[in-house]
Each structure stands twice: as structure tokens, then as C-alpha cells.
Amino acid sequence: MRTHTLRRAISIALFAVANGATSLATAQDADQREAAQVANEAQDAQHFDLPPTALDASLGAVGAQSGLRITYPPSLVANRPGPAVQGRMHWREAMARLLQGSGLEYRQADDGTVVIAPAHAEPERRVAPASADARTSQGANATDLETITVTGTRIRGGTTPSPVITLGSERIREEGFADLGEVIRSVPQNFSGGQNPGVAAGATQGAGGLANQNLSGGSSLNLRGLGPDATLTLLNGRRLSYGGYVQAVDIGAIPVEAVERIEIVPDGASAIYGSDAVGGVGNVILKRDYEGVTLGTRYGRSAAGGLGTRDYAVTAGAQWERGGAILTYKDVSVDPIRADQRTYTAQLPSPTSIYPGSELRSALLSVHHAIGDAAELRLDALATRRSQDYSYYYETTTASYNRLTPDTRASFLAPGVDIFLPGDWTLTFGATHGRDDLENLNTGVDLATAAVVPRIDECLCNDSRSYEVGAEGPVFALPAGDIRLAAGMGTRRNAFQHLNHLTGRTTLDAEEASRFAYAEAGVPLMGSGAGKPDAARLELTAALRHEDYDSFGAVTTPRLRALYAPGSTFTLKASWGRSFKAPTLYQMHASRLAQLVPAAYVGGAGYAPEATVLIQGGGNRDLDAERARTQTASVAFHPDAVPGLLAELTWFRIAYTDRVVQPITNAARALADPNYAPFVEYAPSSQRLDEVLASVENFYNSTGAVYVPSDVAALVRYGYTNVAEQQIEGLDLSGSYGFALGPGRLTVRGAVSWLDIAQKTSPLAPAFDVSGTLYNPARVNGRFGTAWSQGPVSASLFGNYTSGVTDTARAQKTGSFTTFDAALRYASERPSGLFSGTELAVNAQNIFNRNPPLHTPSSWIHPAYDSTNYSAIGRFVSVSLSKHF
């Protein structure tokens, strides 16, 4: 029934989008398009004042002023002069003047990328637009884009038939986002559960379990709600270090001021990147061409109280003949939100926090330098420190409360070199070293005496190192273009330590190494390379990656993708592949324990009074990798008759098996629930019990009596096991349309995602719904709105929608959650003077101060709202001011 309904929904959506695009395609003609483009360029004009200097520096200045990424081989512009360019004009005219007489020309690849190439050179490869934001508002042909680097493939300029969500720096500013945590939480395909600062107590009751928590205060990508450890996070294409014990990556620690764009591929990508990319991959790409110094500050506060935010940033950059650098430092402090500051949590005893106070200091450096025409050196470095302060109560008493003050220090270093070889081949060497030390301090505070007792004082210490060598280039020429190959190999090592400072013991000290090799080929079978610019286009890509872990063994992941564009109106894309996730070091090596309890404590009925049950839990060194089979199919409409329009519909399916879980989620019913039967051994022998006790590090007798093997009625295994299975299916729909509106320009854009997740916790257990239930991803998430600009002024208004979730224990469904965000920005166009380079912005989130939907919590210490789907912040207004020198 579910499959039939989904097929019908796909058919209706495809029919609606196709008919809409066809109607629009006949509504305008070529003359109207040309007139619209002229009007658009007139209102987007800027004042340029470029002195005669090196062409490389001038291009960097145009890119910085217009917000464009201008890309080219360093050797192409080396030693070329750039003429003076002065006056008010569109960036296109400025580029034309710079390149006049140089033998070079520019081609616009997407809304944020311009490619410099030899004049009249035929493009080697062409790529389809990645998303609604990868479509130029000037009507660039979606099947005629130039060579650019794309997340999700190792082939330079290769196609990415998987959907790609691109959020550029201009859009981030336009919509009023202050950090990358806010950015990713605005993406409908991303779940705000997992590691995020707004996740409050009680959220671990969802299928995400311990992954739904706020241990470090960071923000992690969690595509499709599969967990923060099932989404890969990259910085300039390199893996960042894990954090905590669930392998989350704090993307919010990267200063947004240094970010050119973030590309998110919500599709399995293990064949390209290896472990973790089951839900997809997010790649934060830094600015390369930044000139000058920018000082910025921001202050904001929630209208209902709390979350006073003070943000200070300085960004400096320089360009020289063969390279450039950007350096950013950011300091952010945030006040907590106390439970008594919200009417719907006022019943929680003081000083309970529902949103943590925090401080973040983050510094980033990115440098690149070309050595003649032979090579380019690169270095990315990131250092952050994040601390938190929040409080909550134990289940049993109000005499004391927990005060948590975790402190995280993280660092990342990624040197690399690209060597340019004859025949358009590139040889790449790269290395990374990342470290994340989370000092987790939890103290008990007595309300009567104010006495402080340390309860947890530990370090969750992660360390990662990788080394990789790769090569990419053409191997064979076809009429439609070159067959290109990317291949490489390398090693990766992860280490995790759990240090208990209270006992002075190292309770976990483990590491894991893997070796890998990969290959990817792109084959253009049809296209304009055959001398037919309007010819149908067909491209295939295939990738294969083999990894060998010294823990669970080897795994091989293939991927096949196809792209077909019969013309310039729409593009069809499809992909199939396999992905995997290695079990975490915590899941494998956590302290193994056994606990003896009375049979009645675990649901036993009819047993003798002296009957006991032995519970076995903790890490499992025999865990295998989690495995997934992923499929996507999409259609993108980009009619030439409607410049600036793009709509894309994507269907996806993930069969995720061998998921690592603690299969008994309710220990009180371990003997009563038949679904737990596969993990219960009745009447275990004395020899079997001896084996279990010999394999654990800790044994706890909770019966109050002497351990007698013959009294043990059952052995219950609730440690980590490869048993869960998830079936994930859904639809994504996105679109954007930009057009002239009077003297200004208006862009309408939005995206919506429908998600269906069913899970079996054990082989004999029935499947149950995950999506649409409490503390799990909602079935429908969307964001839709408009952005308007005229000269130095821009404004935006966006609505956010999250459907209700069901409390399955009470068969109650919450209401949906709809909020609106607004932003107003003024960026001075004055070429000189006190106000030149000044930008002032006012941003408001949840402008109608909507409260989150409520439900009955399972415990008196838990807030009565789902903090993984809905926010308790309320209306948040901020003012920011920056000055560029």
C-alpha cells in the first residue's frame, strides 16, 4: 500500500511540474528574455575601482566584491597584467574589461562560479546544475556548464547526478544566518536531532538513542535522520575529526565569514569517500580570493528571555601574484535559556536549562600558492574551543541537580599539493590530522548546602590521521568528450580514549586503521563535444572503492550514475550504489559489564523468589560494518523560455542493514516482550555464565544476595549488536525563480522533503515507524520564501514548516510547527569614505514568537516538547554591523 501511494505521489508531482514548466516555457519569447537580462544587470550594477595590477589580483577583487567564485588554473593568468577598471557597472562588464585583449574569456558555471578559460576554447566537459541554487539567474543553459569541481565526485568538472544542495555565502547573508549550525538546520533534508545545542533531556528516547544529545554544544549534519555518524562532513574536501563518543562533527565551529559555500549531497557516497557517507556528505568550501580586513559584531536576544548572544569576528585576506590567504577569528558567547523563562517549561525546578549557555572561540587559516606552472601548495588549519554551562535534575530527587560544564578543544590541519602533469593530468598528495578533546565535567550541586560533588570528570578524546595520493585526467577521447579517470589510495587511522579523571583510569583506549583504494570513471556518450551544441547529452559515471579495516575486515562499495538531457528543458538523473559505516570505537570497545538483578526487575513472572537474571552489556569487538544500498532518481526542469527558473524533483530509497544498536531498549520488559527473545538465553549453564563473567571488566550484583549460578534463570544480552534494519524512502522537491521587479530583483525559492523510515530492531521483531514519531525526524519539512534586492538594500522573508510527530506510547500526535524568518540588510556601495565597505543587517527568526507543539513527557525532568524537531528559542532578533577595509 505504501509503495502504491508513493508511486502515485511521484506521478502526480511529475505531471504537475512538467505541465507548469511547459506553460511557463510558452509564456515568454527570446526578446523578453533579453530585455529582462538587461534590466537585471542594470539594477545589479556596482561601483568598481580597480587599479592597474596583476590580473590574478584584479580577478580576486572582482570575486570578493561581487560574491563570485572565480576559478582558473594558476598558470593561465600567471604574469598577466590587469588594466584599470573604474565606474559603476555589472560584474560582467568588469570581467569583460579585465580580459579584453588577454586571449582569455569567462564563462558562468552557476550562480556563484565563473570559469576563466582561453578564448574560443571548447569546453572539455559539461555538467548539469546541482540544485536550485546552481542555476544562473541570467538563464545559463543547464546542459552547457563548464568544468568546475563538484562535491560527490573526484573527477574535475565531473557530473553529479545525485542531488546537490548549494548554499553560497551571499545566500547565507541574505537569509540572515550567523553560523553554519543555523544553515544546516534550515535544510529540509537535515534532521536537527543528533548533536545540536537545542537538544534537551529526554531526546535519547528516539531511535537515535544516545546520538540525540547535547554533549559538546556543537552542530552536526544529520541527513535523513540516520545519525550524525552516518553523514560525512568535509572541509575543502578533507575529513574533519570526530567528536564525543558518537562520532559527531561540529560544523558550527567553522567561522561562516570564511565560507564561500557549503555543498550537501543527500545521497550515499561511500564509493567516493568511504565510511560514514550513508545519508550523504556535506563539504564546506572556503574562500580563496579574499582581500582586505573586515571587522564584524552582532548582538541578539530572544524576546521571551535568554539566549543573549554576543558575536565578534575579524577576517583578513591577501592576494599575491601566485596565491592568497584568508584568516578568520571568531568569538561568540551565548546566555542559557532557563526553564522558568518559558511558560510551557516553568514546572521544571530551578535552575533547569533548556538551552545551554556557551562560549566559542574559533580561528581558521587557509593558504594556497602556485609554484610556477608546475604545482599548487595548499594548507587549511582550524582551531576551536567551545565551552558550555547548563543544568538539569536526576529522576529521583529535587534535593540536588546536575551542573554540566563540558569544554571541547579541537584542531585540524590539512596540507596538500597538486602537481600539474602533461596531458591535463593532475597528481595530488594530501594529509590530515584532526584532534577533538571533550572534557566532560558533571557536578552535583546540593540545593540546601550548595555543596558541590564531582559526578563525572572524563575526557572523550578523538584523534584522526590520514594520508592519500591520487591522480586524475583524460584516458581516451570520444566524440562527445574525454573519458576521464580518477584513482588513488591511502590510509586512515582513528583513535579514541576514554579517560576517567575521578578514578585516574583509562577505561577505553582503542584505535583502528584502514587502507583504501578507489577508482572513478566518467564517460560522455552523447553531448555537445560532438560539435552539436544543442545535441542530447548522456553521461555515465562509475566508481569503486575498497577498504580494509584491521577490525572487522574488508568492504567494497560500488556506485553507478547516469545523466541524460534530451534538450535544454529538463535533465534526468539516476544513481545506484552501496555505502557503509564502520562501527564506532566506542561501540566496539566500551567497557563490558555484567549485572545480576532479580528476575522481576526485567519482566520475569512466575519465577522463584531467589531467581536472578544476568544482564550482559557494553562494547562488542565482533561488530561488523553497517551496510546500505542507495537509489535516487530525479528530474530537473530548466526551460530556456523562463530564464532563472529551476525545479527539481528527487525520489530516494535507502535499504540500511546491520545497524549497530542495543537491541533491548526497555530492560524492564526484557523477559516479557517476545521481540526480545533472540537476545535472551534461558537456563544458562554454569560454564556459559563463567564465560560471560570472564569476558567483562565490571560485575555488579544488584540483588543484595550472594551470586549463585544455579539461581540464574536467564542471560540477557543488551550490548551493541548488528541487528537493526531500516527502510528509508522519500521525495525532495526544490525550486527557485528570479526575475526583475521594478527597479529591483526578486527571487522566490524553496524546498520540501517527505521522509518515510521504517525500522526492525531485531530479526523477529515487526517493523515500526520511525519518521513522524517523537524524537525522530518529522515526515515533512519545508522552507519557502522570497529574497529581494535593489542596489545596496536586500530583504528576505522565509517560512519554515515541520509536521507533527506522534507519541506512540500514548497514541497522541503533536501539532505542526510553522515559523517565519525575516532579514533586512544594507551594504554600502560608496567607493570611499567612512561608510565604504559598511554592512548593517537586522535579522529576526520566528517573528511571530510561535511556541513549540507540546506533548506529555515521560518524566517530570523532561521538557514537554520534542527538542529534536521544534525550537524553544521563540522570537530571536539580532543586529549585526561590519566594516571592510
N, C-alpha and C positions, 0 to 999 in steps of 0.2 A: 504493500500500500504506500509506504514511504517513497519507494523508487518511482512508482507511477506518478505520485504527486509532484515529485521533483522534476521528472521529465516534462510534465505538463507546465510547470512553472517556467522551465527553461524555454519551452516552445513559445509560450505567451510573451516572455521577455524579449526573445529574439525577434518575434514578429513585430512587437511594439517599437523596438529600437530601429529595426530595418525600415519600417514604414515612416517613422519620424525622420530618419536620415534622408530617405528618398524625397519626402515632401520638402524638406529644407533645401535639398540639392537642386530642386527645380524653382526655388523661390528667388534666386539671385543669379545674375549673369556676371561675365568677366569684367564688364565696365564698372559694375557696382563694387566688385572686389577691389579693383584698382583704386577707386575713389576712397573706399574705406581704409585701405592701407595708407594712402597719402594723409588722410585725416589723422589716423592713429600716430603716424610718425611725427606729425606737426605737434600734437599735444604731448608726446613723449620726449620732446627736444630738451637738451641740457646745455649748459654752458661749459665748453672745453677751453682750456688754456694750457696747451702742451708746447713746451719749448723744443727747439731742435736738439735731439739727443739720440741715443741708441734706440733702434726700432723695438728691441725687446722691452726696454723700459717704457716706451710710449704705449705699446700694446698692453702692458701691465696696468698703466694708468687708466686706459680706456676701460679695461675689465673691472678695475676697482670702482670707478665712478659709475659705471652702468650696471654693475652687479652680474657681469657675464664671466663665464669661464672661457678664456681664450687659449686654445691648445694648439701645439705645433711641435715638431721635432726641434730641439735646441739648435741643431746645425743649420736649420732652414733660415733663421734670422740672424745668425751669428755675424758680427761685424757689419751689419747693415744699418745705415743711418735712418733716423725717423725725422721727417720735416715738422716744422711748427704747424700746429692746428689750433686755431682760435676762433671763438664765436659760438653762437647758440645754434645747435643742430642736433639731429638724431644721431645715435651712435653709429648707424650705418654710414652716414656721410663722413663721420670722423674716421671710420675704418677705411673708407674709400680714399680719403685724402692721405692717410698714412701709407697706404700700399701703392699709391699712384707711382708708376714708373719702376716699381721694385721687382716686377716679374712674379709677384705673388697676388693671391686673391683670397677672400674669406668666403666661407660657406657656413650658414647657420644650421647646426645639427639639431638643436632643440631650443626650448625657451631659455635655457641658461648656458648653452655651449656654442661657441663659434670655433671653427676649424680653419687654420691658415694652411694653404697649400699652394704649390706652383700654379701660376695662371694657366687656365685651359686644360689642367690635368684631369684625366678621367678618374673618378673615384674608384679605388680598388674594391671596396665592399660597401654595401649599403645596409643599414639596419632600420628596423621598424621602430616606431615610437614605443617607449617603455610603459607609459602611463598617460593619464590625462594631463599631467604636468610636463610631459616630454613633447608636447605639440606646440609649435610656434604660433603665436597669435597672428603672425603675418601670413599664415597659410602655407607654410612649407609642406611640400609633398611628403606624406608619411612613409612612402615607399622609396624615397630618394634622399636619405640622410647619409651623412659622411661618416668616416671612420672615427669612432670615439671609444674610450674604454667604458665597459658596461659591467656592473656588478652581476654576477651569476655566470660569467664565462671567463676563461683565461685567454681567449683569442682576442687580440687587439681589434676593436671595432666589430667583434662578432655579434651575431644576433642573439637575443634573449627572448625566446618565445614564451617563457614564463612571464607572468605579470610583474612589473616593476613599479613601485611607488616612489616617486622622486619628490622630495621636499627641499627646494633651494633656499638659500639664505634670504632672498628677497621675500619669498612667501612666508618664511618663518617670522620675519619682521612685520610683514603686512598683517599677519593674523595675531600678532601680539605675544608670541611665545618667548619666554625668558630663558628656558633651558631645554635640553633635549629630552628630559623626562616629560615635560609638558607636550613636546612634539609627538613622541611615540604614543602617549596616552590619547592623543586626538585621532589616531589612525584606527578606523573601524576593524581592521583585521587583527589588531593587537588587543590582548586581554590585560586589564590593569591589575589583575591578581599577580601572584608570584612575589618577587621582591619589589616593593614600592612603598614610599613613605606613608601613604594614606591607608595601608592595610592594617587593620586593628585586630585586637584579640578576638578569637573565635573563627577566623577565616581558615584555619587549618582543618576545619570540618569538611571542606570541599574535597573533590577528587585530587586536587593539587597537594593536599596534605601539608607537610612541613615546608613545601615550596612557597605556600601562601603566608608570608611573614614579612616583618619589617626589622630584620636583624641589623643590616648595615646602614639603612636610610637611603640607599641608592635606588635608582630606577632601572629596571631591566626589561628588555624586549621579551615578549611572551606571545609569539604569533600563534594564532588559532587556539590559544589557551592550553597548549601542550606542555607548558612548563618553561621557566627561564633557562633550564639546561638543555632544552630541545630547540632553541633558537641561537644561531651563531651570531656574535657581534664582532665586527671588524673595525679597525681604524686605518684608513688608507689601505685597505685590503689585507691587513695583518691582524691576527687573533690577539685580543686583549686577555689579560689574566683572569681566571676565575676568582670569585669572592665568596666568603662564607663556606657552608658545607653543602649547599645545593647548586653550586657552580653558576650562580648568577653573575652577570657582568653589569657594572654600574655605568650605563651610557650617559647618565645625567652629570657625571663628573667631568665630561669633556666640555670645555668652555665653548658655548654656542657662538661667541664672537669670532672664533677661528674656523668655523664650519662653513664650507662652501655649499654643501648639500648632504643629505642623507638619502641613500637608496635602500629600499626594503624590497626583498624578493620573497613573497609569502608562498614559497614552493620548495620542496625538498632539493637540497643542493649538496649532498654528501659526495657525489661523484666529482664535484669540483673542489670542495673544501674539507671533506672528511666528516668526522664526528660532529654531532650536535645540530646539524642543519636539517632536522626533520621538519619542523614548522617553517623554516626558511632562514634567511640571513639578512642582517642589517649592516650596511657599510657606511661609516661616517667618513666623508671625504673633505679634507682640509683645503683652505685657500692657498693657492700657490703665488698669486700675484697681488701682494698687499704692499702699499706704500704709505708711509707716514705713521702718525701716532693718534690713537683715539682713546679718549677718557670718557667713561660712562658711569652713571649711577642710576639706581632705581629704588623706589620705596613703594611698598604696597601693604595692604591690611585687609582682613576680612571684615565685612560690615557687621557680622554677628559677634565679632571679638576673636582675638587670637590671630596667629599667622602674620604678625608684623614682620615684614621682610625688608632687609637692607642689603643692597647688591652694589658692589663696586668692581669695576673692570678696567684694565688698561691693555690695549692691543697695539703692538708696534710691528712694522714690517718694512722691509727694504728690498729693492731690486738692484741687481748689478748686471753687467753685460752677459754673464753666463749662468745666473742663478738668482735666488731670492730666499728670503726667510720671513717667518711670522712668529711672533712671541706674544703670548696672552697670559695674563694673570687675573684671577677672579677670586673675590672674597664675598661670601654670601652668609648671612645669619638670619635665622627664622625662629620666631617665637612659637611655642606649642599652642595647640587648641585644647583647652581643658574641657572635661565633660560637662562642667557646670556652666559653660558658655553656650550650650545648645539645649533647648527645651526638651528635645527627644532623648537626651542622654543625661539630663540633670539628676536622675535617680541613682546614677553611679556615684559611689562615695568619693569624696575629695581625697587626694589630688589626682584622680584618674585622668590620663591624657588620651585623647582620641586621634591626635595628630602630633608627631614629635617636634620638639624644638631641635634645631640643628645648626651646625656651622660647617661651611665648606670653604676650603682654600685649594685652588687648583691652578697649576701652571702648565703650559704647553708650548713646545718649540717644534717647528717644522722647517727644515732647511733642504734646499736642492741646489746642486751646482753641476754644470756640464764641463767635462774635460774635452775641449775641442769638439770634434765631430764623433769622438770615439765612445764616450760613456757619459752617464749622469750618475752622480752620487746623491743619496737621499738619507735623511735622518729625521725620525719622528720620536719625540720624547714627551712623556706625560707624567706628572707627579701630583698626587692629590691627598688631602687629609679631610675626612668627614667625621664629625662627632655628633652625638645625639643625646637627648635628655627627655625621658618620658616615664610615666608611672602607671601601674595597674595593680590589682589585688589578686590574691590567691582565691581559690574556690571556697575555702572553709572558714575564713575568719576576716573580720574587719579590724582586728587589733593591730595589724601591720600591713604594709604594702610593699610592693617591689618598685625600686627605682633603678632604671636601666640607663647606663651611660656608656654605650659602646663607642669605640674610636677606631676608625679604619684609616690605614696608610697604604696607599697603592702607588706603584710606579710601573712605567712601561718604556722600553727602549727598543727601537726598530731601525737598525741601519740597513742599507741596501744599495746595490749598484746595478744599473742597466748598461750592458755593453752592446753597442750597435755594430752588427756584423754586416758584411756584404750580402746582397740579395734580399734586403729587407728583413733579416733575421735579427732577433734580439736575445741576448743571453742575460739572465737575471740571477743575481745572488742576493739572498736576504736572510736575516736572522732576527729573532725577537727574544726579549727577556722581560717577563712581567712578574710582579710580586704584589700580593694583597694580604696584609696582616690585619685581621679584625680582632681587636682586644675587646672581648665581650665581658663587661662588668655589670653584675646584677647584685644589688644590696637590698637587704630587708630593713625597713625603717619602722620602728615601734612608735605608734601614734601617741602612747601615753608618756614615754620617756625620751623619745627622739633618738633612742639608741640605734646604731647602725651596725648590721651584721652582714658581712660578705656572704652571699649565697652562691654566686658563680663568678669566677675570675679565670678566664681562659683566653687562649689565642687560637683562632681558626686561621691558620697560616697557609696560604697557597703560593706556589712558585711554578712558573712555566718557562720553558726554553724551547726554541725551535730553530732549525736550520734548513734552508731549502735552496735548490738550484733548479732553474727552468729555462726553457728555450721556446721561442715562438716565431713562426714565419711561414712563407708560402712553400708548398711542396710540389704543386702541379697546377698548371694553368688550364682552365676550362673556358669555353666561350662566354659563360656568364660571370667569370671571375676566377680568382685563385682558390684552390683548396688550401686551407691553412691548418697548421698543426701546432698545438701547444703540448709540451711534455715536460715532466720534471720529477724530482724525487727529493726526499728529505727525511728528517727525524723530528720527533716532538717528545718532550718529557714534561710530565706534570707531577708535582709533589704536594702533599698535604700533611700538615702536622696539627694535632690537637693537643695543646699544652694546658694542663690544669695547674694554674698558679697557686691554688689553695692547697693542693697536696704535694706540689712540686714534681708531679709525674707527667710524663708524655704518654697520654693514653692512646694516641694514634700517630704513627709515623710511617707513611707509605708513599711510594712513588710508582709511576707507570711510564713506560717508554713505548713508543711505536715508531715504525718505519713505514714509509709510504712511497708509492709511485703512481703517477697519473698520466693520462693522455686524453686530449680532446681534439676533435677534427671538425672543421666547418666546411661544408660542401655546397657551393651555389650551383644549382641545377638549371635554373632559369633566371633571367634578370636583364637589367639594362646594360650589364657588361658586354652583352652580345651586340651592342650598337643600336638597341631599340629602347630608348628612354622610357617609353610607356608600356614595355612588354610586361607580361605577367612574371611574377617573381616567386621562385621556390628555392628554399634553402633548408638543408638538413644539418644538424649537429649531433655528434655522438661523443660521449665521454665515458671513461672507465677509470676507476681508482681502486687500488689495492692497498690495504693497510694491515700490518701485522703487529698486534699488541703482545707484550710479554706477559699479559694477564690471561685474557680469555681466548687469544688466538687471532686468526686472520679473518678479514671480511672484505668482500669485493662488491662495489656498488657501481652499476651501470646507469647511464641516462641517455635517452633518445629524445630529440626535439625536432619539430618541423615548423616552418613558417611559409605560408602561401598567401600571396597578394595578387589576385587576378586583375587588378587595376588600381586606381588611385582612390577608390571609395572605401574599401574595407580590407582588413588583413585578418587571416585566420591563423591561429597559433595553437600548438598542442605539444604536450610533453609527457613522458613516462620515465619513471626512474625508481631506484631504490635508495634509501637512506638508512642511517643507523646512528645510534647514540651509545657510546661506551658507558658502562655503569660508573657512577661516581666513586672516587676513592673512599668517601665516607660510607657509601652503601656496601662496599666490599670489606672495608677494614674497621668499621666502627666496633667498639668494644662488644664482644659476645658475652651474653649473660644468660643466666637461668634463675627462675624464681619459683619457689614452691608456695602454692596457695591452696586453701580449702576448695574442694570441688564446687561448692555452692557459689564461690566467687566468680566462676566462669560459666555459670548457667547449668551446672550439674544438678540433676534432680533424681531422687531415689537412691542416692549413694549412702554408704555407712558414714556416721559422723566423723570417723577418723580418715575418710578418703581424701586424698590430696591430688593435685594436678601440677605437673612440672611444665612451666612455660619457658620456651627457648626463643631467644631473640637476638637482635644485633646484626652485625655485618655478616656477609656471605661471600667468601673468596671464590666460590664456584659460579658466580654470576656470569651470564653471557651478555652480549650486546643486545640492546633493544633494536628492533628492525622495523622498517616501514616500506610500503610500496605506495608511491605517489603518482597521481594523474591530474593533469589540468588540460582544459580546452577553453579557448577564448576567441572572441571576435571583437575587433576594434574598428569602429566607423570613423572615418576622417574625410568626408566629402570635400572635393575641391570647390564645389559650389558654395560652401559655407566656410570661409576662412576662419580659423580659430576654434572650430568645433571638433571635439573628440569624445566619443563614448565607447566604453569597453565593458563587455560582459564576460565574466570568467566563471567556469564551473571547476570545482576541485574535489578530489577524493583522496583520502589517506587511510590505508589499512595499516595500523600500528600494532605490532605484536611483540610478545616477550617483554612487555613493560615491567620494570622493576617496581614492586610495591611491597608493602607489609600487608599480606592478604587478609589478615584478621583485623578489621578496622574497629570492631566493638568487642573487646576482650571479655566483657561481662556476659556475652552470649556465645562464647567460643564452643561450648558443648551443646547449646540449644539450637543453633542455627544450622540447618543441613547444608547451606552453602559453604560452611567452613569445614565440612567433613574431610576433604582431601588433605587438610593440614592438621588433622588430629590422629594420633596413634593410641588406640585403646589398649589397656593392659600391657604396657611395655615391659619387656624382660629386664631383669637386673643388669644384664650385660649391656643392653641398649641404653639404660639410664646412666651406667658408668661411662659409656662412650660420650654421651652428651655432656656430663659434668666435666669430663677430661678436656673437652673442646672449648670450654668457656673460660673467660678471665675472671668473672664475678658470679658468685652464687648467693642468692638472698632467700632466707627461709622466713616467709611471712605467715606461718601457721601458728607460731607460739609453741610448737611441739617439736620433738626430735624427728629428724628425717628418717623415715622407714621406707626403703624401696618397695616393699610389698604392699604398702598403703597407696602407692601412686596408681590412680585409676586411668590416667591418660597423660600423654605427652602432647602439648600444643605448640606448634611451630608458627611463630608470627614474625620471624626475621625476614629480611629482604629476599624476594624470590622473583624469578622471571615467569610470571603467570598472567598478568593482566593483558587485555586486548581491547583496543579502541578502534571504532569505525567512525571516521570523520568525513563529512560531506557538506558542501555548501555552495553558495553563489556570492560573487562580488560584482557590484555594478558601480562604475565610476564615470564621471563626465565633466567636461569643462567647456565653456564658450565665452570668448572675449570679443567685445565689439565697442566701437566708438559710441559714446553717449553725450551729445552736445560737445562741449569743449574738452570733456574728459573721456575716460575709458572705463568700462565696466566688465568685470569677469565674474561669471557665475560658475561655480564648481561644487562638486560634492561626491560622496561615496557612501555606499551602504553594503553591509555584509550580513548574510544569513548563514548560520552555522548550526549543524546538527552533529552531536557527538554522542555515541552510544558506547558503553563500556561493560566488559565482563571482568570481574575481579579475580575469578578462578575458572578453571575449565568447566566445572559443573554448575557454576552459578549462572542464573539468567542474566541477559543483558539489561542494562538500565540506562536511562537518560542522564547525561552529564550536563550538556548545554541546557540553559534555561532553568537550572536549579541553583539553589542557594550556594554562594561562594564558588560558583563556576561560571564560565562565560555565558552571557545572555545570548539568546538565539539571534537577535537583531541588534546591530549597532550601526549608526549612521552619523554623518556630519555633512551639512549642506549650507551654503551661504553665498555671499557676494563680496567682491572687493572692488572699490572704485578709486581711481587716481586721476588727478589733474595737476600737472606741474609738480610743485613740492608737497602737495597735500594728498594723502591717501586715507581711506577709511574702509573698514570691513565689518560685516555682521554675519555670524555663523551660528547655526543651531546644531545641537548635539542630541541624539536620541539613543537611549538604551532601553530595551524591552524589559518587562518584569521577569522575575525569577520565582520559582516555586520552592517552598519549604516542604520537601517530600515527607518529613516526619509528621507534619500537621495538615498536609494537603492544602496549603494556603499559598496563594500567589500574590506577590507584591505588585504595586503599580509600576508603570513605566517611569522613566526619568528623562525629562526634556529640559535642556538649558540653552541659553543663548549667550554668546560672547561678542563683544564689540571692541574695536580698536580704532584710534584716530592718531595719525602721525603727520608731522610736518618736518621735512628735510630741506634746509635752506639751500637755495640754488645760487646764492651770492658767491661770485668768484673770489672775493677777498673781503677783509674786514672782520669785525668782531663776530658776526653771526655766520660767516662762511663755515661750512662743514658742521653746522649745528643741527641736531635732530632732537625733536621733542615728541614724546608719544604718551598717550593715555590709553590704558587697556582695562577692560572690565570683563571678568568671567562670571557666568551665572548671574547676569544682570538683574533678573527677577528674583534672586535670592531663594531659589527653589530648594526645599529640604529633601533629603533622600527618602525614598519609599521605606516604610518600616515593616518589620515582622517581629514575631515573638522570639526572643533569643533563647538559646538552650541553657544559658547560665546567667545568673544575676550579674556577673562581672563583664559580660559581653555587651557591646552596644547593639541596639535594636535595628541596625541597618546592615546591608551587605556592603562592606567596605572594599570589596574587590571590584564591584560594578558601579557603585554610587559614591559620590564625594560628600563629605561633611563640611567642606570649606565654606559653602554658601557664596554670596556675592564677594568677589575679591577685586579690588580696584588698585591699580598701580600707576605710577607716573615715572617715566624714565627720561633722562637727558644725557646726550653725548655730544662731544665736540671732537672733530677731526682736525689735526694739524698737519 
